[in-house]
Every structure is written in C-alpha cells, then in structure tokens.
Amino acid sequence: MSAEAPAILSNFIANAAAAAADGAGLLAVTTPHTGEVIAQVPLSTAADVDAAVAAARAAFGGWSGRTLKARASLLLRLHTVLQAHADELAELVVREHGKTKAEALGDVGKGLETLEYAIGLPLAAQGHVEEVSGGVQCRDERAALGVVGGIVPFNFPFMVPFWSIPIALGMGNTYVLKPSEKVPLTMTRV
C-alpha cells in the first residue's frame, strides 16, 4: 500500500489557482503531531507577488464601486459558508498547527466574530457631517484605499487573517494575503 503524495498548494490569483513562478521551489508543510509532510507550499517570488497585486488592482474598481451594503451582503454569504464549514476549518487548524479541537474551534469562532463586525459596516462606517461653526463643516468620510496586504504569522491560522480581511473587503479594498508557510492549508481552503 503506497502513501498518497502530499498536495502541492497553489497561489490563488485573480479568482483562480496559479502556479508559482518557474524555479520558485517548494517547502514542506508538516503536522506537529507526527512530523509527517502534509502538503508542499510554493516559495513564491516577487513576480508572484506582483501578479497578485496587479490582479487586486484590476479588481479594485469593480469591487470598490459596489455599495457598502452590497459588499456587506456578500460578506454575509461568506459568513454563512464559513460557519457551515467551521468544523472542517478547525480540523485543518488541528492538522497543520497542532492545536486541540477546542482551541481550533475558538480560532475559527473569533475570526468569524470579526467577519460579523464587518457585516455591520453599513451602520458603523456611515460617516457624518458636523456644523462646527457658521458655514464651517467637519466631515467624517470613509473611502476605500486600494490594495491591502496581509502577511500573517502561524499562531492562529484563521483568526489572525480575519482580523483584517473582512474589514478591508467590507470597506471596498481588495486584499492580497500571504499566510504563514507553516500553516497555509486553512487559508487555502478559505
């Protein structure tokens, strides 16, 4: 009986799996439980990052052009899907990080809490205008900035990326994520 070869992960660029640039190399992802290699992650190059940022820039106009309410509606759909797969995501955290199942469910749950906050951005980020003196107004306005990048550590494979992804997306930004090479399976699944 032969063991199945570990999956070779891909980058995800422009809504599709994308192989790393030629010669990028691979790094073994191991489970802390046994030391077994459970996947291989590409050692992406500057060209890969440039491609991801270019794709995010290209998507920015269409994404930021949606209303805050429309973006929140899509985040609500994302929440529904992630909640339905919370147990599966927690199992990935257990496998790649070594957390207990209870800790992994907490990791996923706390990340989902930030997503829930982002769903409420149409109320939280309305901005306002204040008349501070005769004919003088102060404005509090929220606007998308562009491409946001996140380079996250290994300690909370779901929660830490979700500290910024939902809020950045909810506010109309696009996002390029570089998960830890030690725990890439959870965000690959997301």
C-alpha positions as CSV (number, residue, x, y, z in Angstrom):
1,M,0.0,0.0,0.0
2,S,1.6,3.3,-1.1
3,A,1.2,6.6,0.8
4,E,-0.6,9.4,-1.1
5,A,1.8,12.2,-2.1
6,P,1.2,15.4,-0.2
7,A,-0.8,18.1,-2.1
8,I,1.2,20.8,-3.8
9,L,-0.6,24.0,-3.0
10,S,-1.0,26.9,-5.4
11,N,-1.3,30.6,-5.2
12,F,-4.8,32.0,-5.7
13,I,-4.7,35.0,-8.0
14,A,-7.5,36.6,-10.0
15,N,-10.0,34.1,-8.6
16,A,-8.1,31.1,-9.8
17,A,-5.3,28.7,-8.7
18,A,-2.0,29.9,-10.1
19,A,1.3,28.1,-10.0
20,A,4.3,29.9,-8.6
21,A,6.8,31.4,-10.9
22,D,9.3,28.9,-12.5
23,G,12.0,27.9,-10.2
24,A,10.2,29.2,-7.1
25,G,10.7,25.9,-5.2
26,L,8.5,24.2,-2.7
27,L,8.6,24.0,1.1
28,A,7.3,21.0,3.0
29,V,4.4,21.7,5.4
30,T,4.4,19.2,8.3
31,T,2.0,18.3,11.0
32,P,3.3,18.9,14.5
33,H,1.6,15.7,15.7
34,T,3.8,13.3,13.8
35,G,6.2,15.4,11.6
36,E,4.6,13.9,8.5
37,V,4.7,16.1,5.4
38,I,1.0,17.0,4.7
39,A,1.5,19.5,1.9
40,Q,4.0,21.5,-0.1
41,V,3.7,25.2,-0.4
42,P,5.3,27.3,-3.2
43,L,8.1,29.6,-2.3
44,S,6.6,32.4,-4.3
45,T,8.8,35.1,-5.9
46,A,8.5,38.8,-6.3
47,A,6.9,38.1,-9.7
48,D,4.2,36.1,-8.0
49,V,3.5,39.0,-5.6
50,D,3.5,41.5,-8.5
51,A,0.9,39.3,-10.3
52,A,-1.3,39.1,-7.2
53,V,-1.1,42.9,-6.6
54,A,-1.8,43.6,-10.3
55,A,-4.9,41.3,-10.1
56,A,-6.1,43.0,-6.9
57,R,-5.6,46.5,-8.5
58,A,-7.6,45.3,-11.6
59,A,-10.4,44.1,-9.3
60,F,-10.4,47.3,-7.2
61,G,-12.6,49.5,-9.4
62,G,-15.4,47.0,-9.7
63,W,-15.2,45.9,-6.0
64,S,-15.0,49.4,-4.5
65,G,-17.7,50.6,-6.9
66,R,-20.2,48.4,-5.2
67,T,-22.2,49.9,-2.4
68,L,-21.2,49.2,1.2
69,K,-24.5,47.4,1.6
70,A,-23.8,45.2,-1.4
71,R,-20.3,44.3,-0.1
72,A,-21.8,43.5,3.3
73,S,-24.3,41.3,1.7
74,L,-21.5,39.3,0.1
75,L,-19.7,39.1,3.4
76,L,-22.8,37.7,5.0
77,R,-22.9,35.0,2.3
78,L,-19.2,34.3,3.1
79,H,-20.1,34.1,6.8
80,T,-22.8,31.5,6.1
81,V,-20.4,29.3,4.1
82,L,-17.6,29.6,6.6
83,Q,-20.0,28.9,9.5
84,A,-21.2,25.8,7.7
85,H,-17.6,24.6,7.3
86,A,-16.3,25.7,10.7
87,D,-15.7,22.1,11.8
88,E,-13.7,21.3,8.7
89,L,-11.7,24.5,9.0
90,A,-11.0,23.7,12.7
91,E,-9.8,20.2,11.6
92,L,-7.3,21.8,9.2
93,V,-6.1,24.1,12.0
94,V,-5.6,21.0,14.2
95,R,-3.8,19.1,11.5
96,E,-1.4,21.9,10.4
97,H,-0.9,23.7,13.6
98,G,-1.3,21.1,16.4
99,K,-4.0,22.9,18.4
100,T,-6.6,20.9,20.2
101,K,-10.0,20.8,18.5
102,A,-11.5,23.2,21.2
103,E,-8.6,25.7,20.5
104,A,-9.1,25.4,16.8
105,L,-12.9,26.0,17.0
106,G,-12.0,29.1,19.1
107,D,-9.6,30.3,16.4
108,V,-12.3,29.9,13.7
109,G,-15.0,31.4,16.0
110,K,-13.0,34.5,16.8
111,G,-12.3,35.1,13.1
112,L,-16.0,34.8,12.4
113,E,-16.7,37.5,15.0
114,T,-14.6,40.0,13.0
115,L,-16.5,39.0,9.9
116,E,-19.7,39.6,11.8
117,Y,-18.5,43.1,12.7
118,A,-17.6,43.7,9.0
119,I,-21.2,42.7,8.0
120,G,-22.3,45.7,10.2
121,L,-20.1,48.2,8.4
122,P,-23.1,49.9,6.6
123,L,-24.1,51.2,10.1
124,A,-20.6,51.5,11.7
125,A,-18.9,53.3,8.8
126,Q,-21.5,55.8,7.6
127,G,-19.5,58.9,8.4
128,H,-21.2,62.1,9.3
129,V,-21.1,65.9,8.8
130,E,-20.9,68.3,11.7
131,E,-21.5,72.0,11.6
132,V,-18.7,73.3,13.9
133,S,-19.1,77.0,13.2
134,G,-21.2,79.3,11.0
135,G,-20.7,77.9,7.5
136,V,-17.9,75.5,8.6
137,Q,-18.3,71.8,8.5
138,C,-16.2,68.9,9.5
139,R,-16.7,65.7,7.6
140,D,-16.0,62.1,8.6
141,E,-15.9,60.1,5.4
142,R,-14.8,56.5,4.8
143,A,-13.3,55.6,1.4
144,A,-11.6,52.6,0.0
145,L,-7.8,53.0,-0.3
146,G,-6.9,50.3,-2.8
147,V,-5.0,47.1,-2.4
148,V,-4.4,46.0,1.2
149,G,-1.8,43.3,2.0
150,G,-1.6,41.0,4.9
151,I,1.4,38.9,6.0
152,V,0.3,36.8,8.9
153,P,2.0,34.6,11.5
154,F,1.4,30.9,12.1
155,N,-0.2,31.0,15.6
156,F,-3.8,31.5,14.6
157,P,-4.3,30.3,11.0
158,F,-7.9,31.5,10.7
159,M,-8.4,34.3,13.3
160,V,-5.4,36.5,12.5
161,P,-6.0,36.8,8.8
162,F,-9.7,37.5,9.6
163,W,-8.7,40.5,11.8
164,S,-8.2,42.4,8.6
165,I,-9.6,40.6,5.6
166,P,-13.3,41.3,6.3
167,I,-12.9,44.9,7.3
168,A,-10.7,45.7,4.3
169,L,-13.1,44.0,1.9
170,G,-16.1,45.5,3.5
171,M,-14.7,49.0,3.1
172,G,-14.1,48.4,-0.6
173,N,-10.5,47.5,-0.7
174,T,-9.0,44.4,-2.4
175,Y,-6.7,42.1,-0.5
176,V,-3.5,40.1,-1.0
177,L,-2.9,37.6,1.7
178,K,0.4,35.8,2.4
179,P,-0.5,33.2,5.1
180,S,2.3,31.6,7.1
181,E,4.2,28.9,5.1
182,K,3.9,26.8,8.3
183,V,0.0,26.8,8.2
184,P,-1.2,27.5,4.7
185,L,-3.9,24.8,4.5
186,T,-6.6,26.7,6.4
187,M,-6.4,29.9,4.2
188,T,-6.1,27.8,1.1
189,R,-9.4,26.2,1.9
190,V,-11.0,29.6,2.7
